[in-house]
Amino acid sequence: MSEPVLIELVHAVPGRLRLRVPALQWDPTLADRVLAAGMAHPGVARVRINRACASVVVEGNPEPCDAASALALVQSWTEFTERSLSPAPATRPGWQQAAMVAIPVAGIVLAAVSPAIATVATVVGAVPIVRRALAALVQDRRLSVDQLDASALVLMLALGQIGSAALMTALVALGEEIRERTARRSRRATLDLNAALGKFAWRVVGMEKEKVPVDQLRRGDVVAVYTGDAVPVDGMVVDGSAMLDQKALTGESKLVYRGRGDAVLAATAVVDGKLYVRAGAVGAGTRAGLIVRALEDATIHDTRTSSWANRLADGLVGPTFALGAASYALTGNVARTASILILDFATGIRVSAPTAVLATMSRAARDGVLIKGGRAIEQLAAVDTIVFDKTGTLTKGKPKVSQVISLDEAFEPDELLALAAAAELRLKHPSARALIQHAKRRGLRIPERESSQYVPGQGVVASVSGHAVRVGNARFFRGAGIALTRAKSHVARLAEQGESFVYVAVDDELAGLVAYYDPPRPQAPLLIDWLKQNGVTEILMVTGDEPAAAEPVARALGITQLHAAALPDEKARIVAELQARGRVVAVIGDGINDSPALALADVSISLRSGAEVARQTADVVLMESKNLMSLAHAIQLSRECMGLIHQNFAIVAAPNATALVLATAGFLNPVAATLMNNGSTIVAGVNSLRPLLAKRKVTERFGPNGLVRIDSAAEHHRAPMAGEVIPA
């Protein structure tokens, strides 16, 4: 979390608050963070911010609105991490971005032919640099590299070094363009309104529910929202209750309870329960729509490493100015002073760091991995602990029912299966899909359920054909006081066979079990082996499955740390405990139950085939769900990216430091200084493109059946097989 921001309440009247936030005057991202969080807050109609006056006006009825609560409310809006909706200054139109690079390039070409036109082109191209320099000096009251660049450009133009000035201007403009391209790529992945609201919704018409496109919903419609779905409208809960994850709007992973009479916001996800919501706003008129519009031009944050380097480079601006002034005072040589001012340590970093991130994101996407920004790359590179879900992640996620065991003579196995399938209808857990598909394959008529209540990580209870049907794990049944002793021998036999199962009760009496088998993915042992040999020192399996079903899988994969029968909040608690020990934790899961742990992780990873909630929460999405080894590829690419960024720091710093010494001693003229400064920038920039230029990588490793080839390249368009043996 960021440091607390000082906030003063100016006045508060019903429907309107005015506050003073001094940090607005020097923190360029704070205004956008407050705007995004404020617009996501229930009861807020409008947020107006004046950076010059450090003023925030909140209109509406964000209860409670007493002085202390108002201060705490706005304080909470300022306290977002880099993973929240925190935009930077807006990007320019595409034609303008291209022009800002093309104009100084034209100046380079024309320098020898028409110095006058080249000077005009260079001055026009330098306008953004001068604007940023003045903004930093006047608004933020700080020195920046832009002021160093602007001063050097003025001196170079005064000395008639038009070509060098144009070259420097073009390189700076190119760096800004690369940064904004990186921003647009990340924004497309995370700020899509259609993805936030979902494509379809269940609209209630009389006693029926119809599946309709979200864009057909209108104010006043009542929609049913089930566990795992995103709320598609802003509105009021007219029936039901649920725990909601508001992270898509607020950036916070804390779950909130909503019941009848409560307001809910579009793009929040139902983690537990079911809601009937009457729409008050739809589509672009929802809070999510307002936020997307407010953040349409948002950019992403650089990695912390490159941000630190930029701050260090900015910190050297003052000493560089002082060195240039001292040189001029002692020698009176304008050229020597210009040479000193030309040399900076940030231009190369501003070009190379975002280029490396963009190249890595592009390479990863080409190879089937969606990485949602520079911070995700940095965290993935540093991961030393990985928490795996079992079902659908380490296993194929497509279990098949092996047998239905009836323990009650009143219910034949097929009848028991039909009741269980009815209770599991519309649930997205793999075991629920397995039950429903098995019932359909057997040609059974699945009765309609009248009502249902789903408890994440435990099971579901539903009213079906006049019966209360309960399907779930042992914890779910013990919590309801249902004895399981009759199933003891069957449970022991299924555990020996390595099969999973769910209990089925009818009218609070144990009626039977449904057993299913979900084999490990062929690549799972190879991935675990690769992680162990590549710096991941702790590997855990944390699953909601019973120990009897989870232990054989963990044992087969060589995972020694197993937490079975874990509820969603327990998964999150395990992640928090690991982080408290100083571990950098990645969580990979694909289910609704995983979303709290995913939200809390240092870097969260999901599979494309996973639940919508998991994919939205994740920093990294493995687009080829069958290719589990793409996780190893993503980690390797991230580590190589961070290696490139650090390598580029050296490429930029070493020649510039050497050149600064030479310029101070009078052995370097402005043209040579420009060549060394910009030359190091070009070398670092080209070096950053290596992820795109590298050939596909093939990893060979010994598996149980001999030498195994793991090909992570996208050109094969298939998941590599774990048993593909290379002849000697």
C-alpha positions in Angstrom: 0.0 0.0 0.0 1.1 3.6 -0.6 1.9 6.0 2.2 -1.2 7.7 3.8 -2.1 10.9 2.0 -2.8 14.1 4.0 -6.5 15.1 3.6 -8.3 18.1 5.1 -12.1 18.4 5.2 -13.0 22.0 4.0 -16.8 21.6 4.4 -19.5 19.0 4.3 -23.2 19.6 3.5 -25.9 17.0 2.6 -25.0 15.7 -0.9 -21.7 17.5 -1.2 -18.2 17.2 0.4 -15.2 19.4 -0.3 -11.7 18.3 0.7 -8.2 19.5 0.3 -5.6 17.0 -0.7 -2.1 18.7 -1.0 -0.5 15.7 -2.6 -2.6 16.3 -5.8 -0.2 19.1 -6.7 2.9 16.9 -6.9 1.6 13.3 -7.5 0.4 13.1 -11.2 -1.4 9.8 -10.7 -3.3 10.6 -7.5 -6.1 12.5 -9.2 -6.9 9.6 -11.4 -6.8 7.1 -8.6 -9.2 9.1 -6.5 -11.5 9.6 -9.6 -11.6 5.9 -10.4 -12.2 4.8 -6.8 -14.7 7.5 -6.1 -16.8 6.7 -9.1 -16.8 3.1 -8.0 -18.2 4.0 -4.6 -21.9 3.4 -4.1 -23.8 6.7 -3.6 -21.3 8.9 -5.4 -22.8 10.7 -8.3 -19.8 12.8 -9.3 -16.2 13.5 -8.4 -14.6 16.8 -9.4 -10.8 17.4 -8.9 -8.8 20.6 -9.3 -5.1 19.7 -9.1 -4.0 23.4 -9.0 -6.1 24.0 -5.9 -5.6 20.5 -4.5 -9.3 20.3 -4.2 -11.7 17.3 -4.3 -15.5 17.7 -4.5 -17.7 14.6 -4.0 -21.3 14.9 -4.9 -24.0 12.4 -4.0 -24.7 10.6 -0.8 -21.7 8.4 0.1 -23.0 7.5 3.6 -21.9 8.1 6.2 -20.9 11.7 5.6 -19.8 13.0 9.0 -16.4 14.6 9.0 -14.3 11.7 10.3 -16.0 9.2 8.0 -15.6 11.5 5.0 -11.8 11.8 5.7 -11.5 8.0 6.0 -13.5 7.4 2.9 -11.4 9.6 0.6 -8.3 8.4 2.3 -9.2 4.8 1.3 -9.5 6.0 -2.3 -5.9 7.1 -2.3 -4.5 3.9 -1.0 -4.3 1.7 -4.1 -1.3 -0.5 -5.2 0.0 -0.7 -8.7 -2.5 -3.4 -9.4 -5.5 -1.0 -9.0 -7.0 1.2 -11.6 -4.3 3.8 -11.5 -3.9 5.7 -14.8 -1.1 8.0 -15.9 -1.6 11.0 -18.2 -3.7 10.4 -21.2 -2.2 9.2 -24.5 -2.3 11.3 -27.6 -4.2 10.5 -30.9 -2.3 8.0 -33.1 -1.5 10.5 -35.9 -0.1 12.9 -33.4 2.2 10.3 -31.9 3.5 9.4 -35.3 4.0 13.1 -36.2 6.1 13.7 -33.0 8.5 11.0 -34.1 8.4 11.8 -37.9 9.0 15.6 -37.6 12.5 15.4 -35.9 13.4 12.6 -38.2 12.7 14.9 -41.1 15.0 17.4 -39.3 17.8 14.9 -39.3 17.4 14.3 -43.1 17.1 18.0 -43.9 20.0 19.2 -41.6 22.6 19.1 -44.4 20.2 20.4 -47.1 18.1 23.1 -45.5 19.3 24.0 -41.9 16.4 26.5 -41.5 13.7 24.0 -42.2 15.5 21.4 -40.1 15.7 23.9 -37.2 11.9 24.5 -37.4 11.3 20.7 -37.5 13.5 20.2 -34.5 11.9 23.0 -32.5 8.4 21.6 -33.3 9.5 18.1 -32.3 11.0 19.4 -29.1 7.7 21.1 -28.0 6.6 18.0 -25.9 10.0 17.9 -24.2 9.8 21.6 -23.3 6.2 21.2 -22.1 7.1 18.3 -19.8 10.1 20.2 -18.5 8.0 23.2 -17.7 5.3 21.1 -16.1 7.8 19.3 -13.8 9.4 22.7 -12.8 6.2 24.7 -12.4 3.5 22.2 -11.3 5.6 19.6 -9.6 8.4 21.9 -8.5 11.2 19.3 -9.2 14.1 18.8 -11.6 13.7 16.2 -14.3 15.7 14.8 -17.2 13.3 16.7 -19.5 14.8 20.0 -18.3 18.3 18.6 -19.0 17.2 17.6 -22.4 15.5 20.9 -23.1 18.6 22.8 -22.0 20.9 20.7 -24.1 18.7 21.2 -27.1 18.8 25.0 -26.7 22.6 25.0 -26.5 23.0 22.6 -29.4 20.7 24.8 -31.6 22.6 27.9 -30.5 25.9 26.2 -31.6 24.3 25.2 -34.9 24.3 21.5 -34.2 21.0 21.0 -36.0 21.4 17.4 -36.9 22.5 16.3 -33.4 19.6 18.3 -31.9 17.1 16.6 -34.3 18.5 13.2 -33.6 18.2 13.7 -29.8 14.6 14.9 -30.2 13.7 12.0 -32.4 15.1 9.4 -29.9 13.2 11.0 -26.9 10.0 11.0 -28.9 10.5 7.4 -29.9 10.9 6.5 -26.3 7.6 8.1 -25.4 5.8 6.4 -28.3 7.1 3.0 -27.1 5.9 3.7 -23.6 2.4 4.6 -24.8 2.2 1.6 -27.1 2.9 -0.6 -24.1 0.1 1.2 -22.2 -2.4 0.7 -25.0 -1.6 -3.0 -25.1 -2.1 -3.5 -21.4 -5.3 -1.4 -21.5 -6.9 -3.6 -24.2 -6.3 -6.6 -21.9 -7.7 -5.1 -18.7 -10.2 -2.3 -19.4 -12.7 -3.9 -21.8 -16.3 -3.0 -20.8 -17.8 -6.0 -22.6 -15.5 -8.4 -20.8 -16.2 -6.7 -17.4 -20.0 -7.1 -17.8 -20.0 -10.4 -19.5 -21.6 -11.3 -22.8 -24.9 -12.8 -21.6 -27.2 -12.5 -18.7 -30.2 -14.4 -17.3 -33.2 -12.1 -17.5 -36.2 -13.0 -15.4 -39.5 -12.9 -17.4 -42.5 -14.0 -15.2 -41.6 -17.4 -13.8 -39.0 -18.1 -16.5 -35.4 -17.1 -17.1 -34.1 -16.3 -20.6 -30.5 -16.0 -21.6 -30.0 -12.7 -23.4 -27.0 -10.6 -24.6 -26.0 -8.0 -21.9 -26.5 -5.1 -24.4 -30.2 -6.0 -24.6 -30.8 -5.4 -20.9 -32.8 -2.3 -20.0 -33.5 -0.3 -16.9 -36.1 -2.1 -14.8 -35.2 -5.6 -16.0 -34.6 -8.2 -13.2 -31.6 -10.5 -13.8 -30.5 -13.6 -12.0 -26.8 -13.7 -11.2 -25.2 -17.1 -10.2 -22.0 -18.0 -8.4 -19.1 -17.3 -10.7 -20.9 -14.7 -12.9 -20.2 -11.0 -13.1 -23.1 -8.7 -12.1 -24.1 -7.2 -15.5 -26.0 -4.1 -14.3 -26.0 -1.5 -11.5 -29.1 -2.0 -9.4 -30.9 -3.2 -6.3 -31.0 -6.7 -4.9 -34.7 -7.8 -4.9 -34.0 -11.3 -3.7 -31.2 -13.6 -2.6 -27.8 -12.9 -1.0 -24.2 -13.3 -1.9 -20.6 -12.5 -1.2 -19.2 -10.2 -3.9 -15.7 -9.6 -5.1 -15.4 -5.9 -6.1 -11.7 -6.1 -7.2 -12.5 -5.3 -10.8 -13.8 -1.9 -9.7 -11.8 -1.0 -6.6 -8.6 -3.0 -6.9 -9.2 -4.5 -3.4 -9.7 -8.3 -2.9 -11.9 -8.0 0.2 -15.3 -9.7 -0.2 -18.5 -7.8 0.7 -22.0 -9.2 1.6 -25.0 -8.0 -0.3 -28.6 -9.0 0.3 -32.2 -7.8 -0.4 -32.4 -4.1 -0.5 -28.6 -3.6 -1.1 -27.1 -1.8 -4.1 -24.7 -3.8 -6.3 -22.4 -2.6 -9.1 -21.8 -4.0 -12.5 -18.5 -5.9 -13.0 -18.5 -7.2 -9.4 -18.3 -11.0 -9.3 -20.6 -13.3 -7.3 -18.2 -15.5 -5.3 -20.8 -17.2 -3.2 -24.5 -17.2 -3.5 -27.2 -16.1 -5.9 -28.8 -12.7 -6.5 -31.8 -11.3 -8.3 -31.0 -7.7 -9.3 -33.3 -5.0 -10.7 -31.3 -2.9 -13.2 -30.9 0.8 -12.4 -28.2 1.4 -15.0 -27.0 -0.7 -17.9 -24.0 -0.8 -20.3 -22.0 2.3 -20.6 -24.2 4.0 -18.0 -23.0 1.7 -15.2 -20.2 2.7 -12.8 -18.0 0.2 -14.6 -18.8 2.1 -17.9 -18.0 5.4 -16.3 -14.7 4.1 -15.0 -13.8 2.6 -18.4 -14.5 6.0 -20.0 -12.5 7.8 -17.4 -9.6 5.4 -17.9 -9.8 5.1 -21.6 -6.4 6.8 -22.0 -4.8 5.2 -19.0 -1.3 3.9 -19.2 0.4 1.1 -17.2 3.0 1.5 -14.5 6.6 0.7 -15.4 8.3 -2.0 -13.4 9.6 -0.9 -10.0 13.1 -1.5 -11.3 12.8 0.9 -14.2 10.9 3.4 -12.0 13.7 3.3 -9.5 16.2 3.8 -12.3 14.2 6.8 -13.6 14.1 8.3 -10.2 17.9 7.8 -9.8 18.5 9.4 -13.2 16.2 12.4 -12.3 18.2 12.7 -9.1 21.4 13.2 -11.1 19.9 16.2 -13.0 20.8 18.7 -10.3 24.4 17.6 -10.1 24.7 17.6 -13.9 23.4 21.2 -14.1 25.9 22.1 -11.4 28.7 20.4 -13.3 27.8 22.2 -16.5 27.6 25.6 -14.7 30.9 25.0 -13.0 32.5 24.1 -16.3 31.2 27.2 -18.0 32.3 29.4 -15.1 35.8 28.0 -15.2 36.2 27.8 -19.0 33.6 30.0 -20.6 33.2 27.2 -23.2 29.6 26.8 -24.3 30.4 23.7 -26.3 31.8 21.9 -23.3 28.8 22.9 -21.2 26.4 21.6 -23.9 28.4 18.3 -24.1 27.9 17.9 -20.3 24.2 18.6 -20.5 23.6 16.3 -23.4 24.8 13.3 -21.4 22.0 11.9 -19.2 21.2 8.5 -17.8 17.5 8.4 -18.3 16.8 8.7 -22.1 18.2 5.2 -22.6 16.3 3.8 -19.7 13.0 5.4 -20.9 13.5 3.8 -24.2 14.9 0.4 -23.3 12.8 -0.6 -20.2 9.4 -0.3 -21.8 10.7 -1.8 -25.0 11.9 -4.9 -23.1 8.5 -5.1 -21.4 6.6 -4.7 -24.7 8.8 -7.2 -26.5 8.4 -9.7 -23.7 4.6 -9.3 -23.6 4.4 -9.7 -27.4 6.6 -12.7 -27.4 4.7 -14.3 -24.5 1.3 -13.6 -26.3 2.8 -15.2 -29.5 3.7 -18.2 -27.4 0.3 -18.5 -25.8 0.7 -16.5 -22.6 -1.1 -13.2 -21.8 0.9 -11.1 -19.4 -1.0 -8.0 -18.2 1.9 -5.5 -17.7 5.4 -4.8 -16.5 4.7 -5.4 -12.8 3.4 -8.9 -13.6 6.7 -9.6 -15.5 8.8 -8.3 -12.6 6.9 -10.3 -9.9 6.9 -13.5 -12.1 10.6 -13.2 -12.5 11.1 -13.1 -8.7 8.7 -15.9 -7.8 10.2 -18.5 -5.3 6.9 -20.1 -4.2 4.0 -21.4 -6.2 0.6 -22.5 -4.9 -1.3 -24.8 -7.2 -4.9 -25.6 -7.2 -5.6 -29.3 -8.2 -8.7 -29.7 -10.2 -8.4 -28.2 -13.6 -4.9 -27.0 -13.0 -2.6 -29.9 -12.2 -5.3 -32.3 -13.4 -7.0 -32.1 -16.8 -10.1 -30.5 -15.3 -12.4 -32.8 -17.3 -13.3 -35.5 -14.8 -15.5 -38.5 -15.8 -17.9 -40.2 -13.5 -16.7 -43.8 -12.8 -19.5 -45.1 -10.7 -22.6 -44.1 -8.8 -23.0 -45.8 -5.4 -26.5 -45.9 -3.9 -26.7 -46.4 -0.1 -30.4 -46.0 0.1 -32.8 -48.7 -1.3 -35.3 -46.0 -2.1 -33.1 -44.6 -4.8 -31.7 -46.5 -7.7 -28.2 -45.2 -8.9 -29.7 -43.5 -12.0 -32.4 -41.7 -9.9 -29.7 -40.6 -7.5 -27.6 -39.3 -10.3 -30.5 -37.4 -11.8 -31.2 -35.7 -8.5 -27.5 -34.8 -8.0 -27.2 -33.4 -11.5 -30.3 -31.3 -11.0 -28.8 -29.8 -7.8 -25.5 -29.0 -9.7 -27.2 -27.4 -12.8 -25.6 -24.1 -13.9 -22.6 -24.6 -11.5 -19.3 -24.4 -13.3 -17.1 -26.6 -11.1 -15.6 -29.5 -13.1 -17.2 -32.1 -10.9 -20.6 -30.5 -11.4 -20.1 -30.6 -15.2 -19.0 -34.3 -14.9 -22.2 -35.3 -13.1 -24.5 -33.4 -15.6 -22.7 -34.8 -18.6 -22.8 -38.4 -17.3 -26.5 -38.1 -16.6 -27.1 -36.8 -20.1 -25.0 -39.6 -21.7 -27.1 -42.1 -19.8 -30.2 -40.5 -21.3 -31.6 -39.5 -17.9 -34.2 -36.7 -17.5 -32.8 -34.1 -15.2 -35.6 -32.5 -13.2 -35.7 -28.7 -12.8 -34.6 -27.4 -9.4 -36.8 -24.9 -7.5 -34.1 -23.2 -5.5 -30.5 -23.7 -4.6 -27.7 -22.4 -2.4 -24.1 -22.9 -3.2 -21.3 -22.8 -0.7 -17.8 -22.4 -2.4 -15.4 -25.2 -1.5 -18.1 -27.3 0.1 -21.2 -28.1 -2.1 -24.7 -27.2 -3.0 -28.2 -27.8 -1.5 -31.2 -27.6 -3.7 -34.9 -28.2 -3.8 -35.6 -30.8 -6.5 -38.9 -32.6 -7.1 -40.0 -31.9 -3.5 -36.7 -33.2 -2.0 -33.9 -31.4 -0.4 -30.9 -32.6 -2.3 -27.4 -32.0 -0.9 -24.2 -32.7 -3.0 -20.8 -31.9 -1.6 -17.8 -32.9 0.5 -17.5 -34.3 4.0 -17.2 -30.9 5.7 -20.5 -29.7 4.0 -22.3 -32.8 5.3 -20.8 -32.7 8.8 -21.8 -29.1 9.1 -25.4 -30.1 8.4 -25.2 -32.9 10.9 -25.5 -35.7 8.4 -23.7 -39.0 9.4 -21.2 -40.5 6.9 -20.4 -43.8 8.6 -22.3 -45.9 6.1 -20.0 -44.7 3.3 -16.7 -45.5 5.2 -15.8 -48.7 3.3 -16.6 -47.2 0.0 -14.5 -44.1 0.7 -11.5 -46.3 1.6 -11.8 -48.3 -1.6 -12.1 -45.1 -3.7 -9.1 -43.6 -2.0 -7.1 -46.8 -2.9 -8.1 -46.3 -6.5 -7.1 -42.6 -6.4 -10.7 -41.5 -7.3 -12.5 -38.4 -6.1 -16.1 -38.4 -5.0 -19.0 -36.3 -3.7 -21.6 -37.3 -1.2 -25.3 -37.1 -2.1 -28.0 -36.7 0.6 -31.8 -36.6 0.1 -33.9 -35.0 2.8 -30.9 -34.8 5.2 -30.1 -38.6 4.9 -27.0 -39.9 3.2 -28.2 -41.5 0.0 -25.0 -42.4 -1.8 -21.8 -41.2 -3.5 -20.8 -40.3 -7.0 -17.2 -41.2 -7.8 -15.1 -39.6 -10.6 -11.6 -39.6 -11.8 -9.6 -36.6 -13.0 -6.1 -37.7 -14.1 -3.1 -35.4 -13.8 -2.1 -33.5 -16.9 0.8 -35.3 -18.7 3.0 -32.2 -18.4 2.4 -31.6 -14.7 5.4 -33.8 -13.5 7.7 -32.1 -15.9 6.5 -28.6 -14.8 7.1 -29.5 -11.1 10.5 -30.9 -11.9 11.4 -27.7 -13.9 10.3 -25.4 -11.1 12.3 -27.3 -8.5 15.4 -27.0 -10.7 14.9 -23.3 -11.5 14.7 -21.5 -8.2 11.1 -22.2 -7.0 11.9 -23.6 -3.6 8.4 -24.1 -2.2 5.6 -25.8 -4.2 2.2 -26.3 -2.6 -1.0 -28.0 -3.6 -4.0 -26.3 -2.0 -7.3 -27.8 -2.9 -10.9 -28.1 -1.7 -10.8 -31.8 -2.5 -10.8 -34.4 0.3 -7.3 -35.6 1.4 -8.1 -39.1 0.1 -8.5 -37.7 -3.4 -5.7 -35.1 -3.3 -2.9 -37.2 -1.7 -2.4 -39.6 -4.7 -2.1 -36.7 -7.1 0.4 -34.8 -4.9 2.4 -38.0 -4.4 2.5 -38.7 -8.1 3.7 -35.2 -8.9 6.3 -35.1 -6.1 4.6 -32.3 -4.2 5.2 -32.7 -0.4 3.2 -29.7 0.9 -0.5 -30.5 0.6 -3.4 -28.6 2.1 -6.6 -30.5 1.3 -10.3 -29.7 2.1 -9.3 -26.0 2.0 -12.0 -23.4 1.8 -11.5 -20.2 -0.3 -10.6 -18.1 2.7 -8.2 -20.8 3.9 -6.4 -20.7 0.6 -6.1 -16.9 0.9 -4.8 -17.3 4.5 -2.1 -19.8 3.3 -0.9 -17.2 0.7 -0.8 -14.5 3.3 1.2 -16.6 5.7 3.7 -17.4 3.0 4.1 -13.7 2.2 4.5 -12.9 5.8 7.6 -15.2 5.7 9.0 -13.0 2.9 8.2 -15.4 0.1 7.2 -14.1 -3.4 4.1 -16.1 -4.1 2.5 -17.1 -7.3 -1.0 -18.7 -7.2 -2.2 -20.7 -10.2 -5.9 -21.7 -10.3 -8.8 -21.8 -12.6 -11.9 -21.9 -10.3 -14.2 -19.6 -8.4 -12.8 -21.0 -5.2 -9.3 -19.7 -6.2 -10.3 -16.1 -6.7 -9.5 -14.8 -3.1 -6.1 -16.5 -3.2 -5.4 -15.2 -6.7 -6.3 -11.6 -5.6 -3.9 -11.8 -2.7 -1.0 -13.4 -4.6 2.1 -11.4 -5.6 1.4 -12.7 -9.1 -1.8 -14.5 -10.0 -2.0 -17.0 -12.9 -5.0 -18.6 -14.5 -5.9 -20.9 -17.4 -7.9 -19.7 -20.3 -10.3 -22.5 -19.7 -10.9 -21.4 -16.1 -13.8 -19.5 -14.6 -14.3 -15.9 -15.6 -13.6 -14.7 -12.1 -10.2 -16.4 -12.1 -9.3 -15.0 -15.5 -10.3 -11.4 -14.5 -8.3 -11.6 -11.3 -5.2 -13.1 -12.9 -2.1 -11.1 -13.8 -1.1 -13.9 -16.2 -3.4 -16.1 -18.4 -2.1 -19.3 -20.0 -4.0 -19.1 -23.3 -3.2 -22.7 -24.2 -4.8 -24.5 -21.3 -3.5 -27.9 -22.4 0.1 -26.6 -22.4 0.9 -26.4 -18.7 4.6 -26.0 -19.5 3.8 -22.5 -20.8 4.0 -21.4 -17.2 7.7 -22.4 -17.2 8.1 -20.5 -20.4 6.4 -17.4 -18.9 8.7 -17.5 -15.9 11.8 -17.9 -18.1 10.7 -15.0 -20.4 10.1 -12.8 -17.4 13.5 -13.5 -15.9 15.1 -12.8 -19.3 13.2 -9.5 -19.5 14.4 -8.4 -16.1 17.9 -9.5 -17.1 17.6 -7.4 -20.2 16.5 -4.3 -18.2 19.4 -4.6 -15.8 21.8 -5.3 -18.7 20.5 -2.2 -20.5 21.1 -0.1 -17.4 24.8 -1.0 -17.7 24.7 -0.4 -21.5 23.4 3.1 -20.8 25.3 4.0 -17.6 28.8 2.9 -18.5 29.4 4.9 -21.8 27.5 7.9 -20.4 29.6 8.0 -17.2 32.8 7.7 -19.3 31.5 10.4 -21.7 30.7 12.7 -18.8 34.3 12.5 -17.5 35.6 13.1 -21.0 33.2 16.0 -21.6 34.1 17.6 -18.3 37.8 17.4 -19.2 37.1 19.0 -22.6 37.8 15.9 -24.7 34.3 15.5 -26.0 32.4 17.9 -28.3 28.6 18.1 -28.5 28.4 15.9 -31.6 30.5 13.2 -30.0 28.5 13.5 -26.7 25.3 13.1 -28.7 26.6 10.0 -30.5 27.7 8.4 -27.3 24.5 9.3 -25.4 22.1 8.4 -28.2 24.3 5.5 -29.4 24.0 3.8 -26.0 20.2 4.4 -26.2 20.0 2.8 -29.6 22.1 -0.2 -28.5 20.0 -0.6 -25.3 16.8 -0.3 -27.4 17.8 -2.9 -29.9 19.0 -5.2 -27.1 15.5 -4.9 -25.7 14.0 -6.5 -28.8 15.8 -9.8 -28.3 12.7 -11.6 -27.0 11.1 -11.0 -30.4 14.2 -12.0 -32.4 15.1 -15.1 -30.4 14.5 -18.5 -32.0 12.0 -20.9 -30.4 13.4 -22.8 -27.4 13.4 -26.5 -26.9 14.1 -27.8 -23.4 15.2 -31.4 -23.0 14.8 -33.2 -19.7 14.9 -36.7 -18.5 11.5 -38.0 -17.6 10.3 -41.4 -16.4 10.3 -42.8 -20.0 13.6 -41.3 -21.1 14.6 -38.0 -22.7 11.6 -35.7 -23.1 11.4 -32.8 -25.6 9.4 -29.7 -24.4 8.8 -27.3 -27.2 7.3 -24.0 -26.1 7.1 -22.3 -29.5 3.8 -21.2 -30.8 4.5 -22.4 -34.3 3.6 -26.0 -33.4 0.1 -25.0 -32.4 -0.2 -28.0 -30.0 0.7 -28.9 -26.5 3.9 -30.9 -26.3 3.4 -34.5 -25.2 5.1 -35.6 -22.0 5.9 -39.0 -23.4 7.6 -37.8 -26.6 10.8 -39.7 -26.5 13.8 -38.6 -28.6 15.7 -41.5 -30.2 19.3 -41.7 -29.2 
